Amino acid sequence: MRDLISESRRLLQADDTTKFLELQPKMTDAFRDLADKEQEVLLPTAYKLVKDDEFSHMSRGDHEIGFALITPPPFYGNVTANGTVNDAPSLSNGNEQNFMSELAALLGKYNVATAPSPETELDVATGKLSLERINLLFKHMPVDLSYVDENELVKFYSDTKHRIFPRSANVIGREVRNCHPAKSVHLVEEIIEKFRSGEQDKAEFWINKPEAFIYILYTAVRDEKGNFKGVLEMMQDCTRIRSLEGSRTLLTWDDEVHGNKEESETAAADSAATPITSSTATAAAANTATTDTNFADKDQNSETSATMGDEITVKGITITGDTRLFDLFDQVPGLRQHMPEINSNFAMLNTAFGKIMAKKATIAKAADRSGMIQADLMNAIAQYIEKQA
């Protein structure tokens, strides 16, 4: 199915209309066959074998990954609006705290160890950290981490806002070979085999596209005795890192240099001379001084009351259904990071491949994929622009 879609796209891009039309009956048959199998085999079997709470966990995982070509459906069953699953009725806070306190006291009386609280400091290799701080460190790391243990089971992945590839909590506890497409399973098995035998200690991959450079490193995890304890996967979006030139030795906040006054003034003058346009990527490198120069004052050219969502102009920026998100991100600092606050489905825009998609996505498409009304999305973006200094 995927190959047929890719081939259809390639033929369209090559303007080969004849071959594209010849391929469509085959693709239509494949789609219908897949839909029939889902309706007649997959769903009836799932209803018999999968428990209701398992469907709830699956629903959460589906929303973490995202949906293609359709408006995101509501969460299933007892999944809350923020994606958490209520597995059982909760006790009142007072009763729950009393129960836990009494249980801890009882276990302590008989020298039975209890799980540490999130605030309890734990002895780590070089220092002391609480579980809460450990989780915060993983969440704020500029890289994505995943860990597969020596039994080839997925045990952990870091849940960050900048995740390069979407992940679902449903992978935890699964065999790693079942988390990859069939055509790449042999690579996964070879890496684990070489690591387990001690023949290799690392494997590197990278994805080099015009819009992004993704670096992937697999490292064998071993204890002090050299025993194999699993595989650590690290992914990093190195696009910006590879674009850096020269040296930076002065403290810089949002491209405003602090330190050497002469260099700071020169940088500001160069930035002020750089125009912001909606059709070039040079605006992404311009600093906030440039933004202030190109945006009109709050009371000038501000028309943010378009109820139909056809067109809104705020601070000299015109927003329509055909406006590309990439152009807005270039012109409005912080807008990309703010989008998930408008709608949680926009969290993907802060991943490496989300940045690639943003180059082509329009306001109209973004509204459709997120389930928002186009006018509401336009007004939310306009309000954010209006609040910027």
C-alpha positions in Angstrom: 0.0 0.0 0.0 2.7 2.4 1.0 4.7 1.6 -2.1 1.7 2.2 -4.3 1.1 5.6 -2.7 4.8 6.5 -3.1 4.8 5.5 -6.7 1.7 7.5 -7.4 3.2 10.6 -5.9 6.4 10.1 -7.9 4.4 9.8 -11.1 2.5 13.0 -10.3 5.7 14.9 -9.6 7.1 13.7 -12.9 3.9 14.8 -14.7 3.5 11.3 -16.0 -0.3 11.4 -16.0 -0.7 8.3 -18.2 1.2 5.9 -15.9 -0.4 7.6 -12.9 -3.9 6.8 -14.1 -2.9 3.3 -15.1 -1.8 2.7 -11.5 -5.0 3.9 -9.8 -7.2 0.8 -10.4 -4.5 -1.3 -8.7 -4.3 1.2 -5.8 -8.1 1.3 -5.4 -8.3 -2.5 -5.3 -5.6 -2.5 -2.6 -7.4 0.1 -0.5 -10.7 -1.8 -0.8 -9.0 -5.1 0.1 -7.4 -3.5 3.2 -10.7 -2.0 4.3 -12.5 -5.3 3.9 -9.9 -7.1 6.0 -10.2 -4.5 8.7 -14.0 -4.7 8.8 -14.5 -8.4 8.3 -11.4 -9.9 10.1 -9.5 -7.5 12.3 -12.3 -5.6 14.1 -14.5 -8.7 14.9 -11.4 -10.6 16.2 -10.3 -7.5 18.2 -13.7 -7.2 19.9 -13.4 -10.8 21.0 -9.8 -10.8 22.2 -9.0 -7.3 23.3 -10.3 -6.0 26.7 -12.0 -2.7 27.1 -9.1 -1.2 29.2 -6.6 -2.4 26.5 -8.6 -0.4 23.9 -8.3 2.6 26.2 -4.5 2.3 26.3 -4.5 1.8 22.5 -6.5 4.9 22.1 -3.9 6.9 24.0 -1.2 5.5 21.9 -3.0 6.3 18.7 -3.3 10.0 19.7 0.4 10.1 20.6 1.3 8.9 17.1 -1.3 11.0 15.3 -3.7 10.4 12.4 -3.3 10.7 8.7 -6.0 11.9 6.3 -8.7 12.1 8.9 -9.8 14.4 11.7 -8.6 12.9 15.0 -11.4 10.9 16.6 -12.3 11.3 20.3 -10.4 9.3 22.9 -11.9 5.8 23.6 -13.7 4.9 26.8 -12.0 6.0 30.0 -9.2 8.0 28.5 -9.3 11.5 29.7 -8.9 14.7 27.6 -5.2 14.9 28.3 -4.6 11.3 27.2 -4.3 9.6 30.6 -6.2 6.4 31.4 -8.4 6.0 34.4 -7.8 2.3 35.1 -9.9 2.3 38.3 -12.0 4.6 40.4 -9.8 6.9 42.5 -10.1 7.2 46.2 -10.6 10.6 47.7 -7.3 12.3 48.5 -7.7 12.1 52.2 -8.6 8.4 52.3 -5.9 7.6 49.8 -3.2 9.4 51.8 -4.3 7.9 55.0 -4.3 4.4 53.5 -0.8 4.8 52.0 0.6 6.2 55.2 -0.8 3.3 57.2 0.4 0.8 54.7 3.9 2.2 54.7 4.0 2.2 58.5 2.9 -1.5 58.5 5.5 -2.5 56.0 8.2 -0.6 57.8 7.3 -2.4 61.1 8.1 -5.7 59.5 11.2 -4.4 57.6 9.5 -4.7 54.2 11.0 -2.1 51.8 8.6 0.3 50.1 9.0 2.2 46.9 10.7 5.5 47.4 8.7 8.7 46.9 9.4 10.9 43.8 11.2 13.3 46.2 13.5 10.7 47.8 17.1 11.1 46.7 18.6 7.9 45.3 22.3 7.0 45.1 23.3 7.1 41.4 26.8 6.5 40.0 28.0 10.0 40.6 25.7 11.9 43.0 22.2 11.8 44.4 19.1 12.4 42.4 15.4 11.9 43.1 13.1 10.0 40.7 11.4 13.3 39.9 14.7 15.0 38.9 15.7 11.9 36.9 12.5 12.1 34.9 12.9 15.8 34.4 16.5 15.3 33.1 15.3 12.8 30.5 12.4 15.1 29.5 14.8 18.0 28.9 17.6 16.2 27.1 18.2 17.6 23.6 18.3 14.0 22.3 15.8 11.1 22.2 16.7 8.0 24.1 15.3 4.4 23.9 16.4 1.3 25.8 16.0 -2.3 25.0 17.1 -4.8 27.6 19.1 -8.0 27.2 15.9 -10.0 26.7 15.2 -7.8 23.6 12.2 -6.1 25.3 11.5 -2.3 25.0 11.9 -1.0 28.5 12.1 2.8 28.2 12.0 5.8 25.9 12.4 9.5 26.8 9.2 11.4 26.3 10.3 14.9 25.0 8.4 17.6 23.2 11.0 17.5 20.4 10.7 13.8 19.7 12.0 13.1 16.2 9.8 10.0 15.6 6.5 9.7 17.4 6.4 6.9 20.0 3.5 5.3 21.9 3.7 3.9 25.4 2.2 0.7 24.0 5.7 -0.3 22.9 6.9 -0.7 26.5 7.3 -4.4 27.3 7.1 -5.5 23.6 9.8 -7.4 21.8 11.8 -4.9 19.8 11.5 -6.9 16.6 7.7 -6.4 16.7 8.2 -2.6 16.8 9.8 -2.3 13.4 8.6 -2.8 9.8 9.2 -6.3 8.5 11.8 -5.1 6.0 14.1 -3.7 8.7 13.7 -6.5 11.3 16.8 -8.3 10.0 18.9 -5.1 10.7 17.6 -4.9 14.3 18.4 -8.6 14.9 21.9 -8.2 13.4 22.7 -5.3 15.6 21.5 -7.1 18.8 23.4 -10.3 17.7 26.7 -8.4 17.1 26.3 -6.5 20.4 25.5 -9.6 22.4 28.5 -11.5 21.1 30.8 -8.6 21.7 31.8 -8.3 18.1 30.5 -4.7 17.9 29.8 -2.0 20.4 28.0 0.7 18.2 26.1 1.2 15.0 25.6 4.5 13.3 22.9 5.7 10.9 21.9 9.1 9.6 19.1 10.6 7.5 20.3 13.4 5.3 17.5 15.5 3.7 17.5 19.1 2.4 15.3 20.1 5.4 16.8 18.0 8.2 19.8 15.9 9.2 19.0 13.1 11.7 21.8 11.2 13.5 21.0 7.8 15.0 23.4 5.9 17.3 23.0 2.4 18.8 25.3 1.6 21.7 25.8 -1.8 23.4 25.0 -1.5 27.1 27.4 -3.6 29.3 27.9 -3.9 33.1 31.4 -3.6 34.7 32.0 -7.3 34.0 31.3 -6.9 30.3 28.0 -8.7 30.5 25.5 -7.6 27.8 22.6 -5.6 29.3 20.8 -4.3 26.2 20.9 -1.6 23.6 20.7 2.2 24.0 19.3 4.1 21.0 20.1 7.8 20.7 18.6 10.1 18.1 19.3 13.8 17.5 18.2 16.4 15.1 21.5 17.9 14.0 20.2 20.2 11.4 21.0 23.4 13.2 24.3 22.1 14.6 25.5 21.3 11.1 24.6 24.8 9.9 26.8 26.6 12.6 29.9 28.3 11.3 32.8 30.1 13.0 32.9 30.4 16.8 30.6 31.8 19.5 32.4 32.7 22.7 30.0 35.4 23.9 26.8 34.8 25.9 23.9 35.1 23.6 20.1 35.1 24.3 17.8 34.9 21.3 20.6 36.2 19.0 21.2 39.2 21.3 24.9 39.2 22.1 26.2 40.1 25.5 29.8 40.7 26.3 31.9 42.7 23.7 30.0 45.9 23.0 31.5 46.5 19.6 30.7 43.1 18.3 27.2 43.3 19.8 26.5 46.6 18.0 27.8 45.2 14.8 25.6 42.2 15.1 22.6 44.3 15.8 23.3 46.6 12.8 23.7 43.5 10.5 20.5 42.0 11.8 18.6 45.3 11.3 19.6 45.3 7.7 18.2 41.8 7.1 14.6 41.9 5.7 11.9 39.5 6.9 10.0 38.0 4.0 7.4 35.3 3.9 9.1 33.5 1.0 12.7 33.0 2.2 14.3 31.2 5.0 16.7 34.0 5.9 14.2 35.4 8.4 14.8 32.4 10.7 18.3 33.7 11.3 17.3 37.3 11.9 17.2 38.5 15.5 14.4 40.1 17.5 15.6 43.6 16.6 14.7 42.7 13.0 11.3 41.5 14.0 10.6 44.8 15.8 11.7 46.7 12.7 9.4 44.8 10.3 6.3 44.5 12.5 4.0 47.5 12.7 3.1 49.0 16.1 0.2 47.3 17.9 -2.3 50.0 16.8 -1.2 50.0 13.1 -2.6 47.8 10.4 -4.2 45.4 12.9 -7.4 43.7 11.7 -8.0 40.7 13.9 -11.8 40.5 13.9 -12.5 38.4 10.8 -15.3 36.1 11.9 -15.4 34.0 8.7 -11.6 33.3 8.8 -11.1 34.4 5.2 -8.3 36.8 6.0 -6.7 38.4 9.1 -4.0 41.0 9.1 -2.1 41.7 12.3 1.0 43.8 12.7 1.5 43.7 9.0 1.2 39.9 8.7 -1.7 38.6 6.6 -3.1 35.2 7.5 -5.4 33.3 5.1 -6.3 29.6 4.6 -3.5 29.3 2.0 -0.8 30.8 4.3 2.0 28.3 5.0 2.8 27.5 8.6 6.5 27.6 7.7 6.2 31.2 6.6 4.5 32.2 9.8 7.1 30.5 11.9 9.8 32.4 10.1 8.1 35.7 10.8 6.8 35.2 14.3 9.4 34.1 17.0 8.1 31.4 19.3 4.9 30.6 17.3 6.0 27.1 16.5 6.6 26.3 20.2 3.2 28.0 21.0 1.2 25.9 18.6 0.6 22.9 21.0 -1.0 25.3 23.4 -3.5 26.2 20.6 -4.2 22.5 20.0 -2.3 19.5 21.4 -2.3 17.9 17.9 0.3 20.5 16.9 3.0 19.0 19.2 4.3 17.2 16.2 5.3 20.5 14.6 8.2 20.7 17.1 9.8 17.4 15.9 12.3 17.2 13.1 9.9 15.7 10.6 7.2 18.1 11.8 9.4 20.9 10.7 9.6 19.3 7.2 5.8 19.0 7.0 5.4 22.6 8.1 7.1 23.7 4.9 4.1 22.5 2.9 1.2 22.6 5.4 -1.2 25.5 5.1 -3.5 27.0 7.7 -6.5 25.2 6.0 -4.7 21.8 6.1 -3.6 22.3 9.7 -7.1 23.2 10.8 -8.5 20.1 9.0 -5.9 17.7 10.5 -6.3 19.1 14.0 -10.1 19.1 13.9 -10.3 22.9 14.5 -12.4 25.4 12.7 -10.2 27.4 10.3 -11.3 30.8 11.6 -10.6 29.7 15.2 -7.1 28.6 14.3 -6.4 31.9 12.4 -7.7 34.0 15.3 -5.7 32.0 17.9 -2.5 32.6 15.8 -3.4 36.3 15.4 -3.9 36.7 19.1 -0.5 35.3 19.8 1.1 37.7 17.2 -0.8 40.6 18.8 0.7 39.8 22.2 4.3 39.9 20.9 6.2 43.1 21.8 
